[in-house]
Amino acid sequence: MKTLLLTAGLLTLPSAGAVKVGVLLPLSGASSVTGQAAKSGYQLALDEINKAGGVLGKPLELVISDDASSPAKAVPEFVKLVTVDKVDFMAGGVSSATSIAISGPAKQYNTFMAWIGAAAVPVEDAFADDRYFFHYHPWAYYNFEAILGYFRYLKTYKGAKNIAIAYEDGPFGSAGIDASVAAFKKAGFNVVLTEKFKTGSGNFGPLVSKAKAANPDILYWIGYDTDALPLATEVKQQNLNLGMLYGTPPSWPVSFEKNPLSDNVAGLSLWLPGSPQAESRKFVAAYKAKFGSVTEEYFAPLAYVNLKTLAAAINRAGSTDKDAVAAEMAKTNVPTPFGQLTFSKSNKIQYQGFKAGNWLHFQFQEGARVPVFPIKFAKKPMVYNK
């Protein structure tokens, strides 16, 4: 497994006494689009941190490891970062399944973790009351709160009534599915189908056939980027009549927006390059300057914010003492590309960052991701096909 030691984005030798942050990301496997986007965000943040003087008077170092989107590979990589590379803090974390898998070693080694992803409720259960666990990404129930708000709008103004749900069989898709169905029903929707699938299988024929028989207005799917194109292809081939195909992958396939099958597919994002916040415009300019173009994957700015706020907390603490850094992290109150970041309690953890109000809903229209809801942020009218 490839491990990179980075100082200001360059492969380097370790500096004696420098602060080291271990970063565990899926740089290969099913979640690799997300992981690679996050890696770029970390590299940009590292450049800026070290240009501004580093951490505790020395260049900050990142040790980046690939968990290969696999719980079985994530555990030894996590243990290696903590025990062999002897990182002072851990960051990263995308997949819920891998985060659950490393929760045991994290507790064993009393690891300080600033975690950007892993939204499934079982992850929250695994780290409940952990005094060194800071979670940036909204939990699944915050995500669902935002989705339910949008679907209620579609019900009121577009007549959407019937929902089919397709969900991947891991923690990301399966955790809380019963509660989601109950919430949809309570909101006056008919849930006409709930169907489980295996991420990466590409076999959506039977699922779409069942959906066609159920005649939904919305097909709501919960999976990863590898599922988007096979599902959209099958919907097209079987001529499934939908008002909207709506998905919630952490990232979308590279160049998906250039494929005609993406037209009017809708989704959820914490951020888009056109987000109006001043910090978003700064991030976009810096990202373009470093990489030559801008990503639309929100895990890039999320990783950027993650490392910048962690480094700032360490500097304010004046040491790598975990209790001192945790106390400073808890005081975080900064503008970000997503809006203001503070940490407060969620259902089960002490330090939760972003919540339901940070989400945007978009559609792929004319080769781009276009914000369509909340209406005050819409760049174009949404397309609803029923």
DOPATOR-851995 format. One record per residue (C-alpha): y, z, x negated; residue number from 1. Coordinates in pm, whole numbers, padded with zeros to 5 digits, always signed. Example, Ala and Ser with C-alpha at 12.3 -4.5 7.8 and 13.67 -1.06 7.14 Angstrom:
BEGIN
-00450:+00780:-01230:1
-00106:+00714:-01367:2
END
This chain:
BEGIN
+00000:+00000:+00000:1
+00333:-00104:-00143:2
+00587:+00172:-00205:3
+00944:+00096:-00308:4
+01184:+00333:-00479:5
+01535:+00221:-00397:6
+01876:+00321:-00530:7
+02156:+00117:-00371:8
+01896:-00134:-00258:9
+01748:-00205:-00602:10
+01408:-00123:-00749:11
+01476:+00144:-01009:12
+01345:+00438:-01207:13
+01390:+00786:-01059:14
+01696:+00988:-01157:15
+01631:+01347:-01258:16
+01746:+01586:-00989:17
+01845:+01310:-00744:18
+01782:+01363:-00374:19
+01490:+01154:-00252:20
+01435:+01048:+00107:21
+01095:+00914:+00205:22
+01100:+00639:+00467:23
+00787:+00554:+00662:24
+00810:+00217:+00839:25
+00579:-00050:+00983:26
+00662:-00329:+00741:27
+00344:-00512:+00843:28
+00128:-00515:+01153:29
+00220:-00517:+01522:30
+00556:-00341:+01480:31
+00668:-00522:+01166:32
+00974:-00690:+01323:33
+01108:-00345:+01407:34
+01015:-00205:+01067:35
+01176:-00486:+00872:36
+01496:-00456:+01078:37
+01505:-00082:+01007:38
+01447:-00143:+00635:39
+01756:-00366:+00622:40
+01960:-00096:+00795:41
+01847:+00162:+00542:42
+01931:-00067:+00251:43
+02282:-00126:+00384:44
+02340:+00246:+00438:45
+02207:+00324:+00090:46
+02454:+00082:-00066:47
+02746:+00245:+00113:48
+02633:+00601:+00044:49
+02592:+00542:-00327:50
+02912:+00342:-00355:51
+03089:+00644:-00204:52
+02944:+00886:-00463:53
+02586:+00938:-00355:54
+02442:+01272:-00250:55
+02512:+01597:-00431:56
+02681:+01406:-00712:57
+02395:+01163:-00784:58
+02275:+00834:-00640:59
+02056:+00885:-00335:60
+01704:+00747:-00370:61
+01481:+00604:-00099:62
+01105:+00580:-00129:63
+00996:+00331:+00137:64
+00630:+00311:+00242:65
+00453:+00075:+00481:66
+00244:+00244:+00751:67
+00116:-00103:+00854:68
+00161:-00008:+01222:69
-00159:+00195:+01190:70
-00209:+00570:+01244:71
-00499:+00563:+00998:72
-00271:+00425:+00726:73
+00034:+00627:+00823:74
-00126:+00965:+00747:75
-00213:+00905:+00378:76
+00122:+00732:+00322:77
+00306:+01030:+00471:78
+00106:+01278:+00264:79
+00167:+01074:-00052:80
+00542:+01067:+00008:81
+00553:+01444:+00053:82
+00305:+01556:-00214:83
+00306:+01284:-00483:84
+00650:+01129:-00455:85
+00787:+01474:-00364:86
+01060:+01348:-00135:87
+01309:+01606:-00016:88
+01339:+01465:+00336:89
+01155:+01216:+00557:90
+01316:+00944:+00767:91
+01198:+00638:+00958:92
+00919:+00654:+01211:93
+00888:+00374:+01466:94
+00550:+00388:+01638:95
+00459:+00674:+01871:96
+00092:+00650:+01774:97
+00164:+00684:+01402:98
+00411:+00967:+01464:99
+00153:+01163:+01660:100
-00096:+01106:+01379:101
+00136:+01247:+01111:102
+00244:+01548:+01318:103
-00035:+01760:+01168:104
+00060:+01696:+00804:105
+00429:+01732:+00895:106
+00364:+02083:+01022:107
+00134:+02162:+00732:108
+00401:+02073:+00475:109
+00693:+02199:+00687:110
+00861:+01861:+00646:111
+01222:+01788:+00738:112
+01214:+01472:+00951:113
+01503:+01256:+01073:114
+01313:+01020:+01303:115
+01452:+00697:+01448:116
+01181:+00583:+01690:117
+00861:+00710:+01852:118
+00985:+00755:+02209:119
+00661:+00854:+02385:120
+00651:+01201:+02538:121
+00335:+01303:+02343:122
+00548:+01276:+02027:123
+00796:+01518:+02180:124
+00505:+01747:+02265:125
+00377:+01726:+01907:126
+00713:+01830:+01760:127
+00826:+02069:+02033:128
+01040:+02351:+01892:129
+01013:+02213:+01535:130
+01330:+02336:+01365:131
+01329:+02049:+01113:132
+01271:+01758:+01354:133
+01577:+01547:+01446:134
+01508:+01263:+01689:135
+01759:+00978:+01725:136
+01597:+00736:+01972:137
+01603:+00824:+02344:138
+01273:+00959:+02476:139
+01074:+00747:+02719:140
+01208:+00939:+03018:141
+01565:+00857:+02912:142
+01462:+00493:+02877:143
+01308:+00500:+03221:144
+01618:+00663:+03368:145
+01820:+00364:+03247:146
+01561:+00114:+03374:147
+01539:+00279:+03714:148
+01918:+00262:+03746:149
+01911:-00113:+03680:150
+01620:-00178:+03915:151
+01798:+00017:+04190:152
+02091:-00220:+04144:153
+01852:-00517:+04176:154
+01704:-00364:+04490:155
+02043:-00314:+04650:156
+02210:-00641:+04552:157
+01920:-00883:+04491:158
+01656:-00758:+04736:159
+01404:-00664:+04465:160
+01142:-00446:+04632:161
+00801:-00507:+04476:162
+00725:-00413:+04114:163
+00419:-00498:+03904:164
+00375:-00294:+03585:165
+00187:-00414:+03275:166
+00156:-00155:+03000:167
-00005:-00141:+02657:168
-00295:+00100:+02616:169
-00141:+00317:+02339:170
+00094:+00614:+02374:171
+00403:+00392:+02392:172
+00286:+00218:+02707:173
+00050:+00464:+02869:174
+00223:+00800:+02835:175
+00407:+00884:+03155:176
+00291:+00577:+03349:177
+00189:+00789:+03649:178
+00531:+00956:+03654:179
+00699:+00614:+03636:180
+00500:+00486:+03932:181
+00586:+00798:+04131:182
+00956:+00760:+04047:183
+00960:+00395:+04153:184
+00796:+00484:+04482:185
+01039:+00771:+04539:186
+01325:+00525:+04484:187
+01189:+00302:+04761:188
+01001:+00040:+04558:189
+00651:-00086:+04627:190
+00440:-00070:+04310:191
+00203:-00357:+04384:192
+00014:-00356:+04052:193
-00038:-00136:+03746:194
-00241:-00304:+03475:195
-00325:-00192:+03121:196
-00353:-00437:+02829:197
-00425:-00423:+02456:198
-00130:-00501:+02233:199
-00183:-00806:+02015:200
-00479:-00940:+02213:201
-00275:-01228:+02356:202
-00502:-01234:+02661:203
-00275:-01209:+02965:204
-00456:-01459:+03189:205
-00638:-01208:+03412:206
-00333:-00978:+03427:207
-00099:-01256:+03539:208
-00356:-01377:+03793:209
-00359:-01030:+03949:210
+00020:-01022:+03945:211
+00034:-01359:+04117:212
-00187:-01228:+04395:213
+00034:-00918:+04430:214
+00356:-01127:+04456:215
+00599:-00893:+04274:216
+00973:-00939:+04256:217
+00984:-00780:+03908:218
+00713:-00783:+03643:219
+00792:-00485:+03421:220
+00596:-00483:+03096:221
+00581:-00213:+02831:222
+00451:-00337:+02497:223
+00544:-00464:+02151:224
+00701:-00784:+02021:225
+00361:-00946:+01966:226
+00305:-00940:+02343:227
+00626:-01113:+02451:228
+00542:-01477:+02387:229
+00179:-01470:+02511:230
+00290:-01298:+02832:231
+00583:-01536:+02890:232
+00352:-01832:+02821:233
+00097:-01715:+03077:234
+00367:-01648:+03338:235
+00487:-02007:+03291:236
+00140:-02162:+03290:237
+00035:-01986:+03609:238
+00375:-02052:+03771:239
+00419:-01686:+03861:240
+00718:-01666:+04095:241
+00933:-01373:+03982:242
+01283:-01256:+04039:243
+01275:-01117:+03686:244
+01040:-01065:+03392:245
+01164:-00743:+03229:246
+01026:-00603:+02903:247
+01086:-00300:+02682:248
+00952:-00380:+02333:249
+01129:-00196:+02048:250
+01199:-00540:+01901:251
+01151:-00900:+02013:252
+00968:-01175:+01822:253
+01167:-01352:+01553:254
+01345:-01655:+01707:255
+01212:-01573:+02056:256
+01557:-01658:+02193:257
+01516:-02018:+02070:258
+01200:-02068:+02275:259
+01262:-02202:+02629:260
+01005:-01949:+02754:261
+01257:-01674:+02681:262
+01505:-01807:+02939:263
+01617:-01524:+03170:264
+01363:-01277:+03034:265
+01540:-00941:+03049:266
+01514:-00629:+02839:267
+01661:-00306:+02718:268
+01859:-00249:+02398:269
+02057:+00036:+02249:270
+02287:-00215:+02082:271
+02381:-00580:+02057:272
+02604:-00746:+01796:273
+02872:-00792:+02060:274
+02882:-00421:+02147:275
+03248:-00324:+02178:276
+03255:-00003:+01973:277
+03468:-00012:+01658:278
+03175:+00122:+01454:279
+02960:-00164:+01581:280
+03215:-00421:+01460:281
+03223:-00250:+01120:282
+02843:-00252:+01100:283
+02823:-00620:+01195:284
+03078:-00714:+00927:285
+02901:-00509:+00658:286
+02559:-00642:+00757:287
+02679:-01003:+00744:288
+02839:-00943:+00405:289
+02513:-00810:+00262:290
+02252:-01029:+00433:291
+02448:-01342:+00529:292
+02377:-01314:+00901:293
+02349:-01046:+01166:294
+02038:-00915:+01335:295
+02007:-00846:+01707:296
+01744:-00576:+01654:297
+01893:-00235:+01727:298
+01664:-00057:+01482:299
+01881:-00196:+01200:300
+02195:-00004:+01302:301
+01978:+00289:+01415:302
+01831:+00322:+01065:303
+02178:+00278:+00917:304
+02313:+00567:+01127:305
+02004:+00773:+01050:306
+02051:+00764:+00674:307
+02429:+00795:+00682:308
+02420:+01108:+00898:309
+02137:+01264:+00698:310
+02323:+01205:+00369:311
+02643:+01346:+00517:312
+02460:+01661:+00630:313
+02308:+01712:+00284:314
+02648:+01675:+00122:315
+02805:+01922:+00364:316
+02520:+02167:+00301:317
+02577:+02139:-00074:318
+02203:+02156:-00146:319
+01864:+02035:-00029:320
+01785:+02368:+00136:321
+01625:+02265:+00466:322
+01779:+02541:+00672:323
+02128:+02463:+00540:324
+02084:+02088:+00598:325
+01944:+02146:+00948:326
+02244:+02362:+01032:327
+02479:+02084:+00920:328
+02279:+01810:+01095:329
+02303:+02010:+01416:330
+02683:+01990:+01391:331
+02681:+01607:+01372:332
+02950:+01456:+01592:333
+03034:+01105:+01476:334
+03113:+00763:+01624:335
+02833:+00509:+01575:336
+02757:+00150:+01680:337
+02586:+00305:+01986:338
+02864:+00545:+02082:339
+02916:+00907:+01982:340
+02621:+01084:+01818:341
+02559:+01453:+01870:342
+02235:+01648:+01879:343
+02138:+01861:+02176:344
+01823:+01986:+02345:345
+01592:+01748:+02527:346
+01304:+01864:+02745:347
+01111:+02007:+02451:348
+01288:+01958:+02119:349
+01596:+02124:+01980:350
+01766:+01823:+01825:351
+01782:+01506:+02035:352
+02038:+01235:+01960:353
+02088:+00938:+02191:354
+02000:+00957:+02560:355
+01994:+00742:+02875:356
+02365:+00656:+02878:357
+02341:+00460:+02552:358
+02120:+00179:+02689:359
+02227:-00179:+02769:360
+02032:-00433:+02976:361
+02039:-00796:+02864:362
+01891:-01135:+02941:363
+01802:-01418:+02711:364
+02044:-01688:+02823:365
+02117:-02013:+02639:366
+01953:-01892:+02319:367
+02123:-01550:+02300:368
+02086:-01195:+02423:369
+02356:-01151:+02684:370
+02450:-00806:+02822:371
+02420:-00814:+03203:372
+02416:-00445:+03304:373
+02592:-00203:+03341:374
+02825:-00450:+03509:375
+03129:-00324:+03315:376
+02960:-00444:+02992:377
+02825:-00773:+03134:378
+02923:-01087:+02942:379
+02768:-01325:+03199:380
+02620:-01287:+03547:381
+02253:-01193:+03549:382
+02002:-01453:+03664:383
+01766:-01339:+03939:384
+01525:-01610:+04050:385
+01428:-01500:+04400:386
END
